[in-house]
Amino acid sequence: MQDDISGWSDWTLHFSEIEEISSPSELHGLVTGIVCVTQAPTDEEWGQILKTLEVPELSAEALALLTEEAEDISHALADDALDYLPILPDDEHTLSERVQALADWCAGVVLGFGLASGHLRADEKELIEHLQDVASVEFDESDDDEEGEESYQELYEFVRLIPISLSMGRKKVPLAETPLLQKVSTRQPNNTSNVVEMFTPHRPS
């Protein structure tokens, strides 16, 4: 299964029981959003971040997996090959599951970016709004068809490149200079009006 290659299987094994995180995909988005702004955190720094987010202490193996993935993400976001990939379930999972995972990932990116940054460059507001819109989508069973699959792939390709844009040209700051290790009062990103009425802007509502 592609889940084994993508890392979904390992992330599901180690992170699916974390009640504070909706899914492994949301956690991967959170890591991605953080790494858009900061240098990849160390094991110890991840422990501090998770404590700030009130996530129970992880095993050494899970923490190492998180640290390694953050480093991989950092390299992928800086690579001109544009080969950054979200960790999502493969196409052996239902379309509904994949759409929800993509929505979770988008929510995670927004959360991680906001916690690490606290500010937007002039051209980034629209990018964050796109992620927020996808994070709020609701799958309809009528979309479970070939056209729905094509629409999902289009949307996936669109949003997976957003972290690259958010990271590009940004001077990565040390973790200690971010709000990440301060007490966070809420995990939810601000709501915006939804411009994506389905899980793709190319389909009618």
Backbone bond lengths (Angstrom), bond angles and torsions (degrees), N, CA, C in turn:
res aa  C-N    CA-C-N  psi(-1)  N-CA   C-N-CA  omega(-1)  CA-C   N-CA-C  phi
1 M - - - 1.459 - - 1.526 110.66 -
2 Q 1.324 116.15 146.30 1.448 120.78 177.26 1.530 111.70 -65.24
3 D 1.341 117.11 -21.54 1.459 120.44 177.94 1.519 111.23 -57.73
4 D 1.322 116.95 -35.40 1.457 120.80 -179.80 1.522 110.80 -70.33
5 I 1.326 116.50 -35.62 1.461 121.30 -178.35 1.523 110.77 -75.94
6 S 1.325 117.04 -42.41 1.462 121.25 -176.00 1.517 113.18 -71.83
7 G 1.314 116.54 -22.84 1.462 120.24 -175.79 1.509 113.05 103.35
8 W 1.352 117.66 -6.14 1.455 120.90 -178.60 1.533 111.49 -58.52
9 S 1.320 117.22 -41.17 1.464 120.20 -178.15 1.525 111.04 -62.11
10 D 1.336 117.25 -46.71 1.461 121.27 179.83 1.528 110.90 -64.89
11 W 1.327 116.39 -41.70 1.465 119.29 -178.38 1.524 111.06 -68.90
12 T 1.314 116.52 -35.86 1.465 119.70 176.08 1.524 110.40 -64.57
13 L 1.328 116.35 -42.01 1.459 121.44 -179.97 1.526 111.67 -61.12
14 H 1.332 116.24 -43.82 1.467 120.12 -172.13 1.524 114.68 -92.07
15 F 1.339 117.21 -24.73 1.466 118.10 -169.30 1.529 115.48 -123.56
16 S 1.321 119.06 -5.33 1.466 119.94 -173.38 1.528 113.11 -70.98
17 E 1.326 117.54 -17.66 1.460 120.45 -177.95 1.531 112.80 -91.98
18 I 1.317 117.57 2.99 1.472 120.21 179.21 1.522 108.62 -77.29
19 E 1.312 116.95 109.95 1.462 120.87 -174.93 1.524 112.67 -65.64
20 E 1.322 116.57 -28.41 1.465 120.13 -177.13 1.519 112.91 -76.38
21 I 1.324 117.36 -10.31 1.466 122.82 -179.44 1.519 108.68 -117.39
22 S 1.336 117.27 130.57 1.465 120.95 -175.67 1.517 112.82 -62.51
23 S 1.332 116.89 -37.78 1.456 121.21 -176.83 1.515 109.37 -164.54
24 P 1.336 118.37 165.52 1.469 120.14 174.09 1.522 112.16 -56.56
25 S 1.325 117.13 -32.24 1.467 119.81 179.44 1.523 111.51 -66.60
26 E 1.342 116.97 -37.80 1.461 118.71 176.82 1.522 110.34 -63.77
27 L 1.335 116.66 -41.06 1.462 119.96 178.56 1.526 110.34 -62.86
28 H 1.330 117.45 -41.22 1.461 119.86 178.79 1.527 110.57 -64.23
29 G 1.329 116.48 -38.96 1.459 119.61 175.46 1.518 111.36 -63.69
30 L 1.333 116.76 -41.23 1.459 121.29 177.96 1.525 110.70 -58.85
31 V 1.323 116.14 -47.36 1.469 120.65 178.48 1.524 110.04 -60.81
32 T 1.322 116.44 -43.25 1.461 120.91 -179.85 1.524 111.03 -61.63
33 G 1.332 116.86 -47.14 1.462 120.13 179.98 1.518 112.34 -59.66
34 I 1.326 116.39 -39.82 1.464 120.75 178.37 1.524 110.67 -64.55
35 V 1.329 116.02 -46.45 1.463 120.70 -175.16 1.540 111.68 -72.01
36 C 1.326 117.74 -17.76 1.473 119.63 171.62 1.523 111.22 -60.66
37 V 1.324 115.54 -27.52 1.465 121.15 -171.92 1.523 112.81 -109.78
38 T 1.334 116.75 -37.61 1.462 120.56 -173.05 1.525 111.92 -112.83
39 Q 1.309 113.90 169.22 1.449 119.78 167.70 1.528 108.02 -69.14
40 A 1.320 117.43 151.81 1.458 120.97 -178.08 1.524 110.16 -58.75
41 P 1.347 117.88 123.13 1.469 120.38 -178.71 1.522 112.68 -65.69
42 T 1.307 115.39 151.70 1.466 122.21 174.76 1.528 109.62 -81.02
43 D 1.343 116.30 173.27 1.467 120.95 175.35 1.528 110.87 -52.82
44 E 1.329 115.16 -48.61 1.467 119.88 -177.41 1.525 110.73 -63.41
45 E 1.317 116.74 -41.06 1.469 120.20 -179.33 1.520 111.17 -67.22
46 W 1.350 116.95 -36.44 1.458 119.01 176.34 1.523 110.61 -63.75
47 G 1.314 115.64 -38.46 1.455 118.75 177.04 1.515 111.44 -59.16
48 Q 1.339 116.89 -40.07 1.464 121.65 179.31 1.530 110.98 -69.44
49 I 1.332 116.32 -41.04 1.470 120.19 179.64 1.521 110.53 -62.18
50 L 1.311 116.62 -47.69 1.462 121.03 -178.47 1.524 111.07 -64.46
51 K 1.317 116.52 -34.66 1.467 119.79 176.26 1.519 109.98 -65.15
52 T 1.333 117.56 -40.42 1.458 122.17 176.83 1.519 110.89 -59.77
53 L 1.341 115.74 -38.86 1.463 120.88 -179.49 1.530 112.31 -84.30
54 E 1.334 115.76 4.61 1.472 122.64 178.01 1.526 111.87 62.38
55 V 1.331 115.84 33.77 1.463 122.13 174.38 1.523 107.68 -90.07
56 P 1.334 118.67 130.55 1.467 121.04 179.46 1.526 111.88 -56.04
57 E 1.310 116.15 152.92 1.459 121.84 -177.68 1.527 110.50 -58.39
58 L 1.331 115.48 134.29 1.461 121.01 -179.57 1.523 110.31 -91.36
59 S 1.322 115.55 160.77 1.464 120.18 174.24 1.523 109.22 -67.97
60 A 1.320 115.71 160.76 1.465 120.40 179.34 1.524 110.75 -59.81
61 E 1.326 116.65 -37.29 1.464 120.82 -179.69 1.535 110.91 -66.48
62 A 1.326 116.79 -42.95 1.465 120.48 179.62 1.522 110.56 -66.65
63 L 1.317 116.61 -40.39 1.464 120.86 179.61 1.525 110.67 -64.54
64 A 1.333 116.73 -39.14 1.463 121.06 177.85 1.527 110.48 -65.06
65 L 1.336 116.90 -39.07 1.460 121.59 178.14 1.520 110.40 -63.15
66 L 1.321 117.13 -41.74 1.455 122.39 178.89 1.527 110.85 -63.98
67 T 1.319 115.67 -44.39 1.461 120.97 -179.12 1.526 111.34 -64.52
68 E 1.320 116.27 -44.72 1.466 121.08 179.80 1.521 111.29 -63.05
69 E 1.341 116.51 -41.65 1.462 119.82 -179.71 1.528 110.70 -66.30
70 A 1.330 117.32 -38.64 1.466 120.17 178.36 1.528 110.93 -60.69
71 E 1.320 116.66 -40.04 1.459 120.64 178.02 1.534 110.73 -66.37
72 D 1.342 115.84 -41.45 1.465 119.86 177.78 1.528 111.26 -63.13
73 I 1.341 115.89 -41.43 1.463 120.29 178.67 1.524 110.29 -62.40
74 S 1.326 116.33 -43.79 1.461 121.04 -179.94 1.519 111.03 -57.02
75 H 1.329 116.91 -43.73 1.466 120.81 178.81 1.521 110.84 -68.21
76 A 1.337 117.25 -41.53 1.461 120.77 -177.89 1.523 111.55 -65.18
77 L 1.326 117.31 -38.30 1.467 120.36 -179.36 1.523 111.84 -69.70
78 A 1.318 116.16 -24.03 1.463 120.44 -179.74 1.521 112.75 -93.65
79 D 1.327 117.05 -2.69 1.461 122.30 -174.84 1.531 110.44 -90.14
80 D 1.323 116.15 130.91 1.462 120.75 179.29 1.525 112.64 -67.13
81 A 1.329 118.08 -12.63 1.463 120.92 -179.27 1.526 112.58 -71.97
82 L 1.336 117.22 -10.94 1.475 122.29 179.27 1.526 111.56 55.58
83 D 1.329 116.43 41.98 1.463 119.55 -175.06 1.522 112.94 -101.90
84 Y 1.329 117.61 18.53 1.461 120.07 174.43 1.527 109.31 -63.18
85 L 1.340 116.47 135.48 1.465 121.21 179.79 1.525 110.38 -132.98
86 P 1.325 118.03 129.39 1.462 120.23 171.89 1.531 110.12 -65.63
87 I 1.319 117.29 153.70 1.464 120.62 172.82 1.522 107.71 -89.04
88 L 1.327 115.25 110.22 1.460 123.34 -176.47 1.526 109.23 -135.95
89 P 1.336 118.74 157.54 1.465 120.65 175.41 1.519 111.05 -65.97
90 D 1.336 117.04 149.10 1.463 120.41 -177.22 1.525 111.12 -81.99
91 D 1.352 115.61 -176.90 1.466 119.92 -172.00 1.528 113.61 -77.85
92 E 1.340 117.84 4.68 1.456 119.28 169.02 1.532 111.27 -80.77
93 H 1.319 116.52 -11.81 1.453 122.10 172.91 1.530 108.44 -86.83
94 T 1.304 116.72 158.98 1.462 119.99 -179.50 1.521 110.42 -66.18
95 L 1.321 115.39 156.61 1.456 119.94 178.06 1.525 110.19 -61.16
96 S 1.308 117.00 -38.20 1.461 121.09 178.46 1.531 111.21 -58.90
97 E 1.334 117.41 -43.67 1.460 121.28 179.21 1.523 110.99 -64.46
98 R 1.336 116.29 -39.96 1.460 119.85 -178.25 1.527 111.81 -70.34
99 V 1.329 116.44 -38.53 1.468 119.86 177.22 1.527 110.37 -63.75
100 Q 1.339 116.78 -42.84 1.461 119.87 179.20 1.518 111.05 -64.66
101 A 1.325 117.20 -40.18 1.462 120.37 178.69 1.520 111.09 -64.09
102 L 1.335 117.10 -39.30 1.459 120.47 177.97 1.529 110.20 -65.18
103 A 1.333 116.24 -40.63 1.464 120.12 176.45 1.531 110.45 -61.90
104 D 1.336 116.66 -43.12 1.466 120.66 177.83 1.518 111.06 -60.86
105 W 1.329 116.09 -43.60 1.466 120.47 -179.68 1.525 110.55 -60.37
106 C 1.330 116.76 -45.17 1.468 120.67 179.36 1.524 110.99 -60.26
107 A 1.342 116.34 -43.57 1.463 120.26 178.02 1.525 110.63 -61.05
108 G 1.325 116.38 -39.04 1.455 120.60 179.04 1.515 112.84 -65.10
109 V 1.331 116.89 -41.19 1.466 120.31 178.67 1.525 110.22 -61.37
110 V 1.331 116.28 -46.17 1.467 120.34 179.78 1.527 110.77 -60.03
111 L 1.332 116.16 -45.15 1.452 120.53 -179.52 1.526 111.43 -63.19
112 G 1.336 117.01 -49.72 1.456 120.59 -178.54 1.516 112.62 -62.47
113 F 1.328 115.97 -42.23 1.454 120.49 179.67 1.526 110.21 -64.24
114 G 1.325 116.44 -43.36 1.458 120.21 -179.03 1.517 112.65 -65.82
115 L 1.334 116.67 -41.36 1.458 120.17 179.85 1.524 111.47 -66.31
116 A 1.322 116.40 -36.62 1.460 120.09 -176.18 1.519 112.57 -82.96
117 S 1.325 116.91 -28.53 1.457 119.86 -169.84 1.519 113.32 -107.05
118 G 1.329 115.55 -61.57 1.450 119.20 -176.88 1.519 113.78 79.21
119 H 1.328 118.62 -0.08 1.464 120.64 177.22 1.524 109.58 -148.74
120 L 1.317 116.26 158.72 1.455 122.57 178.97 1.515 110.01 -121.39
121 R 1.307 116.25 140.44 1.457 120.17 169.46 1.527 108.21 -74.28
122 A 1.319 115.93 164.75 1.472 121.08 -170.95 1.522 113.09 -55.14
123 D 1.319 117.41 -35.71 1.462 120.51 -173.17 1.528 113.33 -96.04
124 E 1.346 117.55 9.14 1.459 119.19 -172.10 1.530 114.65 -101.69
125 K 1.307 118.13 -15.78 1.460 120.73 -177.03 1.529 111.13 -57.62
126 E 1.335 116.31 -44.38 1.465 120.20 -178.85 1.524 111.32 -65.28
127 L 1.338 117.05 -37.34 1.462 120.57 179.23 1.528 110.64 -63.68
128 I 1.305 116.68 -44.32 1.466 120.60 178.38 1.522 110.46 -64.24
129 E 1.327 117.04 -38.84 1.467 120.28 178.76 1.524 111.27 -64.28
130 H 1.327 117.59 -37.12 1.472 120.52 176.27 1.533 109.79 -60.59
131 L 1.323 116.32 -45.04 1.461 119.73 179.39 1.529 111.28 -64.28
132 Q 1.316 117.19 -41.46 1.460 120.81 178.70 1.527 111.25 -63.08
133 D 1.332 115.77 -38.10 1.462 119.65 179.33 1.525 111.15 -64.73
134 V 1.318 116.47 -44.92 1.463 120.26 179.90 1.527 109.83 -67.19
135 A 1.325 116.83 -34.51 1.466 120.33 179.30 1.523 112.35 -63.22
136 S 1.334 116.85 -21.87 1.466 120.41 -176.41 1.524 113.59 -101.64
137 V 1.319 118.15 6.34 1.461 120.16 -177.24 1.522 111.36 -67.18
138 E 1.308 116.12 152.16 1.450 122.91 174.59 1.522 108.23 -125.16
139 F 1.318 115.90 122.59 1.465 121.18 -177.34 1.521 110.30 -74.06
140 D 1.323 115.73 137.14 1.459 121.98 176.25 1.525 108.26 -112.08
141 E 1.319 117.41 137.90 1.463 120.32 -177.24 1.525 112.59 -60.63
142 S 1.322 117.45 -22.90 1.469 120.24 178.23 1.524 111.62 -68.04
143 D 1.331 116.62 -15.25 1.463 120.93 178.69 1.526 112.48 -87.11
144 D 1.321 116.95 -1.73 1.458 120.75 -175.57 1.525 110.16 -84.46
145 D 1.331 114.95 71.72 1.458 121.22 -178.89 1.524 108.86 -149.99
146 E 1.318 116.69 -175.06 1.466 120.66 -177.34 1.522 111.43 -61.86
147 E 1.331 116.08 -39.88 1.457 119.35 178.83 1.531 110.68 -64.91
148 G 1.330 115.00 -36.59 1.453 119.47 177.06 1.520 112.14 -63.77
149 E 1.322 116.63 -40.72 1.470 121.00 177.24 1.532 110.53 -61.18
150 E 1.326 116.38 -44.34 1.458 120.29 -179.92 1.530 110.68 -63.99
151 S 1.324 115.54 -40.50 1.458 120.04 -179.69 1.525 111.26 -66.18
152 Y 1.320 115.94 -39.65 1.466 120.27 177.59 1.528 110.20 -60.91
153 Q 1.327 116.83 -44.74 1.462 120.45 -179.21 1.525 111.31 -63.44
154 E 1.328 116.83 -39.10 1.459 120.38 178.29 1.527 110.99 -63.54
155 L 1.318 114.99 -44.62 1.456 119.20 -179.03 1.527 110.98 -67.26
156 Y 1.329 116.17 -40.06 1.468 121.23 177.70 1.531 110.55 -58.01
157 E 1.325 116.43 -48.22 1.459 120.02 -178.91 1.523 111.57 -63.92
158 F 1.322 116.79 -32.14 1.462 120.84 179.08 1.526 111.38 -69.95
159 V 1.329 116.97 -51.63 1.460 118.17 -173.05 1.523 112.95 -76.79
160 R 1.333 118.75 -25.84 1.465 118.81 -177.20 1.530 111.67 -67.01
161 L 1.333 117.13 -20.70 1.460 120.92 -179.98 1.530 112.52 -87.15
162 I 1.327 117.36 -13.55 1.459 119.91 -177.46 1.529 112.11 -61.31
163 P 1.345 120.23 -44.28 1.475 118.20 177.95 1.530 112.88 -59.02
164 I 1.321 117.25 -32.12 1.462 119.57 177.51 1.519 109.82 -63.32
165 S 1.336 116.31 -42.71 1.468 120.38 177.96 1.527 111.19 -65.43
166 L 1.328 116.92 -40.18 1.468 120.57 179.78 1.527 111.68 -66.29
167 S 1.316 116.48 -31.77 1.463 121.59 -177.81 1.525 112.27 -83.86
168 M 1.325 116.39 -30.10 1.459 121.74 -172.62 1.534 112.20 -60.87
169 G 1.321 116.09 127.78 1.455 121.48 176.10 1.517 114.74 74.73
170 R 1.328 117.29 4.27 1.467 120.73 -178.07 1.526 109.28 -94.22
171 K 1.307 116.17 128.78 1.464 120.15 175.87 1.518 108.37 -73.21
172 K 1.331 116.83 118.39 1.453 121.00 -177.72 1.539 109.42 -71.23
173 V 1.310 115.31 129.03 1.456 120.44 -176.16 1.524 110.55 -99.65
174 P 1.330 117.64 152.05 1.471 119.92 175.41 1.526 110.16 -63.08
175 L 1.307 116.11 147.89 1.457 120.95 -177.92 1.523 111.65 -56.76
176 A 1.329 116.72 -36.10 1.460 120.79 -177.06 1.525 112.67 -64.26
177 E 1.327 117.22 -18.41 1.461 120.86 -179.10 1.524 112.66 -94.40
178 T 1.319 117.49 5.26 1.466 121.96 179.92 1.531 110.23 -106.38
179 P 1.334 117.48 166.80 1.476 120.10 176.62 1.528 113.24 -77.57
180 L 1.326 117.99 3.16 1.465 121.17 -170.32 1.519 114.15 -60.17
181 L 1.303 117.63 -32.63 1.459 119.76 -175.63 1.524 111.90 -95.85
182 Q 1.333 115.98 9.89 1.451 120.50 175.75 1.522 109.07 -96.46
183 K 1.307 116.71 159.47 1.458 121.02 -179.28 1.519 109.93 -63.65
184 V 1.341 116.72 129.60 1.450 121.89 -179.34 1.518 108.91 -103.08
185 S 1.330 117.24 127.67 1.464 120.27 -175.27 1.512 112.89 -82.55
186 T 1.350 117.73 -23.04 1.462 119.99 -179.10 1.503 110.64 -151.11
187 R 1.329 116.83 149.30 1.457 121.84 179.42 1.507 112.00 -98.99
188 Q 1.324 118.11 -9.60 1.449 119.93 -172.11 1.518 111.44 -88.83
189 P 1.365 119.07 130.54 1.453 121.11 173.80 1.514 110.05 -68.61
190 N 1.333 115.22 158.32 1.461 119.59 178.10 1.512 110.40 -63.13
191 N 1.328 117.76 142.10 1.454 121.80 177.59 1.514 110.37 -78.18
192 T 1.318 116.72 145.44 1.456 121.78 173.11 1.505 107.36 -131.15
193 S 1.337 115.57 165.47 1.462 118.61 176.96 1.518 109.01 -63.97
194 N 1.325 116.62 141.23 1.454 121.14 -173.60 1.526 110.72 -88.03
195 V 1.339 116.72 111.22 1.455 120.46 178.34 1.517 111.21 -93.49
196 V 1.331 117.00 -5.94 1.462 120.56 175.12 1.517 107.20 -106.94
197 E 1.330 116.68 99.50 1.451 120.19 -173.30 1.525 111.82 -78.24
198 M 1.327 116.98 -26.14 1.454 121.11 171.32 1.532 105.06 -117.74
199 F 1.310 117.49 -167.90 1.448 117.25 178.41 1.514 111.09 -84.52
200 T 1.309 117.74 13.53 1.452 123.44 168.31 1.514 108.74 -149.55
201 P 1.334 118.17 141.80 1.464 118.89 178.51 1.514 113.63 -72.83
202 H 1.341 117.66 -6.86 1.459 120.75 -176.18 1.523 113.46 -91.98
203 R 1.337 116.66 -1.29 1.458 119.33 -179.27 1.504 110.46 -109.19
204 P 1.339 118.26 144.30 1.450 119.66 178.96 1.506 111.36 -71.56
205 S 1.326 117.22 154.49 1.456 121.44 178.31 1.518 110.08 -79.70
